[in-house]
Amino acid sequence: ADAEERERMNSLNEAIKKQLAENFPNLKVDQRSKYRKMKLLIDESKLSYVYGHSAWFFFGIVVIGSSFLFIKDQLI
């Protein structure tokens, strides 16, 4: 679009936002992309954190288990 069309669309966008804000005072305008919103939800999720670090959890189990078996064999 050319500059005139962009300006017309921006003014229309502002008019819509103003009308919505008047009719719904508690409405929050968030024009981030749906992908950005979803990424933030995933990044803030505890389940996503656990899943992302599950390899370290299993590695820890292997190290602790092998250490336990090594110490057990040394005591026998």
NUTOR-11535 format. One record per residue (C-alpha): residue number from 1; x, y, z; residue in one letter. Coordinates in Angstrom, 1 decimal. Example, Ala and Ser with C-alpha at 12.3 -4.5 7.8 and 13.67 -1.06 7.14 Angstrom:
2
 tiro   east  north     up torti
    1   12.3   -4.5    7.8     A
    2   13.7   -1.1    7.1     S
END
This chain:
76
 tiro   east  north     up torti
    1    0.0    0.0    0.0     A
    2    1.1    3.5   -0.6     D
    3    1.5    6.1    2.2     A
    4   -2.0    7.5    1.8     E
    5   -3.5    4.0    2.1     E
    6   -1.4    3.2    5.2     R
    7   -2.4    6.5    6.8     E
    8   -6.1    5.7    6.2     R
    9   -5.7    2.2    7.6     M
   10   -3.9    3.5   10.7     N
   11   -6.6    6.1   11.4     S
   12   -9.3    3.5   11.0     L
   13   -7.4    1.2   13.4     N
   14   -7.1    4.0   16.0     E
   15  -10.9    4.8   15.6     A
   16  -11.8    1.1   16.1     I
   17   -9.5    0.9   19.2     K
   18  -11.0    4.1   20.6     K
   19  -14.6    2.9   20.1     Q
   20  -13.8   -0.5   21.7     L
   21  -12.1    1.2   24.6     A
   22  -15.2    3.3   25.2     E
   23  -17.6    0.4   25.0     N
   24  -15.4   -2.0   27.0     F
   25  -13.3   -0.1   29.5     P
   26  -11.6   -3.3   30.9     N
   27  -10.5   -4.5   27.4     L
   28   -6.7   -4.7   26.9     K
   29   -5.3   -4.2   23.4     V
   30   -2.5   -6.6   22.6     D
   31   -1.4   -6.6   19.0     Q
   32    1.5   -9.0   19.4     R
   33    1.5  -11.8   16.9     S
   34   -0.2  -15.1   17.9     K
   35    3.2  -16.8   17.5     Y
   36    4.9  -14.4   20.0     R
   37    2.0  -14.8   22.5     K
   38    2.2  -18.6   22.2     M
   39    6.0  -18.6   22.6     K
   40    5.7  -16.5   25.8     L
   41    3.0  -18.9   27.1     L
   42    5.3  -21.9   26.4     I
   43    8.4  -20.2   27.9     D
   44    6.5  -19.4   31.1     E
   45    5.0  -22.9   31.5     S
   46    6.4  -25.1   34.3     K
   47    5.6  -28.2   32.3     L
   48    7.6  -26.9   29.3     S
   49   10.6  -26.2   31.6     Y
   50   10.5  -29.7   33.0     V
   51   10.3  -31.2   29.5     Y
   52   13.1  -29.0   28.3     G
   53   15.4  -30.1   31.1     H
   54   14.3  -33.8   31.2     S
   55   17.6  -34.9   29.7     A
   56   19.5  -33.5   32.7     W
   57   17.0  -35.2   35.0     F
   58   17.7  -38.6   33.4     F
   59   21.4  -37.9   33.3     F
   60   21.3  -37.2   37.0     G
   61   19.5  -40.5   37.7     I
   62   22.1  -42.4   35.7     V
   63   25.0  -40.7   37.6     V
   64   23.4  -41.2   41.0     I
   65   22.5  -44.8   40.1     G
   66   25.9  -45.7   38.8     S
   67   27.6  -44.0   41.8     S
   68   25.4  -46.0   44.2     F
   69   26.3  -49.3   42.4     L
   70   30.0  -48.4   42.4     F
   71   30.0  -47.7   46.1     I
   72   27.9  -50.8   46.8     K
   73   30.5  -52.9   44.8     D
   74   33.4  -51.3   46.7     Q
   75   31.8  -52.2   50.1     L
   76   31.3  -55.9   49.1     I
END
